[in-house]
Amino acid sequence: MPSAVDQETVFSNYQAIASRTFSVSLIVEFIYTDIKLHCDRVSSCAAGSVRVLIFSFLGTTVSDPVHGPWVNGLALAICIYMAANISGGHLNPAVTMSTLLCGFYPLLHSMLYIALQIVGSIFGSLLAAALVPGAHVGMGNGGPGCFDPTTVHQEMTNAQLFGWEVVMTFTLISVVYACGVAKPGHGSFTPLVVGLSLVACAGTGGKYTGAALNPARVIGPLAVFGCGKELAWIYILAELLAALLACSIFAFVSGFGPLSPFSSMAAFQLKRSEALWMWITGNPPKRFREGGDENVTDLLSHLQSMGANARSAFLSAPSKLTSTFTGGKDTTNDAKEVEA
C-alpha cells in the first residue's frame, strides 16, 4: 500500500498565510484560472512572467469537437506547469476542496484559493467579452465558455448531466491524487498526465455536457454573461460530490493527509481543538513551532531528519507518527533519497 503523501509532489505545496510566497501563490491561482478559462475556448494560449502579470491569448474560438478536448487538456497542462511550483497549480475549486477534505491543504488557504480561482474566472469571462467578436456582458446563453442548454446535448436529462459531471470530475481529481499527491507520484510528468485525463474526459463526455469539471469554469461565465442559470447548480453540485468521492477513495487506500484531524490527533498526540486548529491554519501547535517549524510540512521534514531517540524526545509517541504517515516504515532514508 502506498504511503499517504510525498511532501515533494507537485500538488502538496503551500506556505504560511503571512508569507510572501503564499501571497504570490494566490496571484498565480488567480491568473492561471483566468488563462485556463480562455484556453478552453482558444486554439492556443501563452502566458508571460507571473511577476509582471503578462499574458496573451492567441488563436480563434474552438468549436470543433475533435480539437476541443485536446485544446482543453493541453491548456490545463501548460497552466499547471506554469503555476505548480508556486501555488500547487490547483486552478480548480473541486481539486482544492478535495485536498482540503483529505487533509493536504488547510482550510484558510483553501478558501482563499477558491475565492481567487472564482474571481480569476470572472475576470477571464470579462476578457472574453472584450476580445471575442459578438460577445458582450449580459448576453445570456451562448456566450464564450458558457455551460447552458446550448452546450448540453438536447436529449440529456438533468440526472444524466449530473452523472456525467460526477464521473468525469472524479476521474480528473483521482488522477491528481495518483500522480500529484500519492507517493511516488510522477514528478514533472504530473501536469501532462492531468491534462491528458482532461482530454479523455472531454473527448468522451464533452459532447453531452460540455465537460466543465471545474466550478470556477461554470461560475465565471454565469456571473458575466448570465448564461446557464438553470443548469449551474447541477454542474457545481456534481463537481463537489466528485471531490468528496475522490477524497474518500484516496483516504481509504492511502490514508488521510497530515493536516486531517483523523491523522494528526494520533500522529502528534494532539487534543481535538489543536488538531482542528492545525487543519484550519496549517500551523502546528506552538510547542512544535518553537523549533522553527512554520507549518506541518516543515514539522514532518524536521521529524524525518531526526533519529529515533530524538523523535521520541520531541514527540511522546514516535511509533504512532510512523505508522500513521508511512505504514510503519521509518522514512528517514526516504527523506534523504527525495532530497538527493
N, C-alpha and C positions, 0 to 999 in steps of 0.2 A: 504494500500500500504506500503511495507516495506521501511524503511529508506535507504538512499543511501549507507552507508558504516558503518561497525562496525570497529573501529580502532584497535580492539584487534584480528581480524580474521587473519587466517594464511597467506593469500596472500597479506596483507596490510602492509608488513614490509619493510621499507627501512630507511637508515641512510644517513647523510650528506656525500658528496663525500670525504671531507677531513678527515673523521673519520676513526679510525682503524676498527670499525665494518663494514663499507662499504667495506674496502679492504678485510676483511675476507669473506664477502658475495660474492665478485667476485670470490674468490678462490673456494668457495663452489659450485657456479654455474658452474665453470669450471670442477671441479672434478666429480660432480654427473651427469652432462650431459655426460661426458666421461663414467662413470659407466653405465648410463642408456642405452647408445648406445649398450653396450655389454650384458647387462641383457636382451635385446630384443632377443638376439641370444644364450643365455646361460641358462641352466636349473636352475641355482642358482647363486646368487650374494651376496657378503658380502663386506662391507666397514669398515675399521677401523676408527680411530680418524681423524677428519678433521685436527687437529693441527699437526699431524705427516704425514698427506697426505698418509696414508697407505690404500690400497685397494687390493682386490684379487678377482679373478674370479674362480668359481668352476663349474664343470659340463661339459656338452658337448653341441654342437650346436643343437638348437631346429629346427627341420623341420616338426614336427608333427603338422598339422593344428588344432588338438584338444587341445593340450597342449600349443601351441604357444601363443594364446591370454591370457591365464592365467599367463604365464611367463612374458609377456609384462606388464600386469596390476599389478601384484604383485611387479615386479621390480620398476615400476613407484611409487607405493605407498611407498615402502621401501625407495627409494631415496628422496621422498618428506619429509617423516618423518625425515630423517637424515638432510635435508637441510632447512626445512621450518622456523625454529626458528631463523636462521641466515640470510638467503637471501630472504625468502619468498617461496623458493622452486619452482620457475617457471620451470626451466630446459627445456624450450621450447620457442623459439623466437616468436611463434604465440601468446602464452599466454602473454609474456612480451609486445609485440606490442599492443595487445588488451587493456591491463591495462593502457598502455601509452595513447592510443587514448581516453580512457574513463576518464582519469584524476586521476588515482590512483597511478601512478608512474611518476616521472619527466623524461624529455627527456634524459638528460645526463646519469642518472642512467640506463635507459632502453637501450641506445645504448651500454654502457659498458657491461651490462648483455648479450645482444645479441652477442656482439663480443666474449665474453668469452665462451658462450654456443657453438658457432660455432667452436672456437679453441679447446674446450674440445672434441667436436665430432670428429674433425680431429685427435687429439691425440688418441682418442678411436679407430679409424679405424687403426691407425698405430700400436696400441697394438694388434688389431685383426690380422693384417698382420704378426706380430711376433709370435703369440700364436696359431692361428688356422692352423691346418695341410693343406697344399696345397694352402694357401693364400699368396699372395705377392703383394707388391706395384706395381701398374700399370697393374694388371692382367685383367682389363676390367670387362665386365658383369659377374655376377655370384659370385662376391666377398661377403664376410660376411657383412650383413647389407645393401646390395645394393638394390636400387629400380630401376629396369631396366626391359627390356622386359621378362627376365626370371622370374620376380616376378609377373608381371601383367598377368591376365587371357588372353589367346590368342585371345579371341573374343571381348575383351574390346576396345571400341573406345576412342580417346582422350577426347571427351566430357563426356563420362561415367566415365572415370578415374577422370576427374576434378570434376564432380558432386559428386562422392563418397567421395573424399577427403574433399570437402566443407562441406558436411553433417556430416561426422564423426568428423572433426576438430571443427566444430561449436558445436556439441554435447559435446565434451570434454571441450571446453572453457566455454560453458554455465554452465556446472557442477561446474567448478572452480568459476564462479561468484556466483552461487546459494549457494554453500557450503562454499567457502573461502573468499568471498568479502561481499555479502549481509548480513544484519543483520536479524535474529540472527545467521545464519551460523550453522555449525555442529561441531565446535571445533576440538578436536583431531581425530574425525572420518573423517575429510575432506580428508586427503591423501588416506585413504582407499576407500572412495566413488569415488574420482577422478580415482584411479586405477581400480575400478570396471567399471567405464564408458569406460575406455580403453579396458577392457575385452569385453564389449558389442560391441564396435565399431570394434575391431579386429576380434571378433567372427563372425560378420555379413559381413563386407567388406574386411577383410584381404585376403580372397581367390580371390578377384578381383583386389585389388590394392597393397596388402602387408601392408596396414594400416600404413602409415608413421605418419600422424597427427602432424608432427614436422619438420620444415625446416632444423634444425640442423641435424636431422637423415638422411636427403637427402644429404646435403652438405658434411658431413664428408666422407662417402664412395666415393662420387663423386670426392672429392679432392685427396684421397689416391689411390683408385683403378681405377679411370677413368671410372666408370660404370654409366649407366643411363643418359648419356649426352642428349639424345633425349627426355627424359621424365622429367628431373629435374625441368624445368620451369613450367610444368603443376602442379606438386606437390606443389611447392613453392607458385605460384600464388593462387592456390586453398586454401591453408592454410592461406595465408594473407587475402584473401577475407572472409574466415570464421572468422578470428579475428575481422575484421571490422563489420561483421554482428552481431556477439555475443556482441560486444560493443554497437552497435546501439540498439539492443533489450533491453539490460540491462539498458542503459541510458533512453530509453523510459519508461520502467516500474519503475525503481528505482531512476533515476537521475544520472547525471554525478558525478564523484568523486571530492574531494575538490581542486585538482590541476587544473581541467579543467577551462579555462577562462570563459566558459559559467556559471560556478558556482561561481568562485572566484570574478569576477568583481562585482556581486551583493552582495555576502556574505560579502566581506571585503571592499566594496566601492573602488575598485582598478581602476586605469587607465588601458587602454588596454595594454600598454607597461609593467606595473607592473604585470598584470595577466599573460602575455606571459612569462616574466622572471621567475615567480614562477613556471609555468608549465615546463620550461626548466630546472631549477635548483632544484626545490623542496623547495626553501627557501622563506619565506615571505619577504615583503619589510622591509628595515632596521628599519623603525619606529616601527614595530611589534617585531623585534628581540632584541630590547633594553631590553626587559623583560627576556631575556634568552631563547626565543623560537627558537630552532635551525632549525626546519622545520615546515611544515604546520600541521603535526601530533601533535607536541608539542603545537602549537598555538591553535588547536582545543581543546586539553585537558585542556589548560590554560583557554580558554573561558568557557568550560563546568563546570569548578570548580568555576567560578565566579557567584555571584548573578546578578540579572537583572540590578541593578543600576551600578554595577562595569563594566558589559559588555557595558552598554550604555556610560560610560565614556571612555572605551577602544576603542570601535568602535562607530561610529556615527549612525549606523543602526543595532542594535541587532536583531530587528524583522525580517529583511531580512536574516540575518545569520541563524536564527532559521528556517524560512520557507524553505530556500534552502536546508539545510542539514538534517532536521528532520521532514519535512512535517508539520511544525507549532507546534511541541511538544517541550516543554522545556526538554532538555536532561541532566540536572544536576543530577537528581536522577538516570537516566540510567547509567551515567558515574560512579556513586558510586556503582551501582549494578555490573557493569563489573569489577571494581577494587576489589570488595568483592569476 
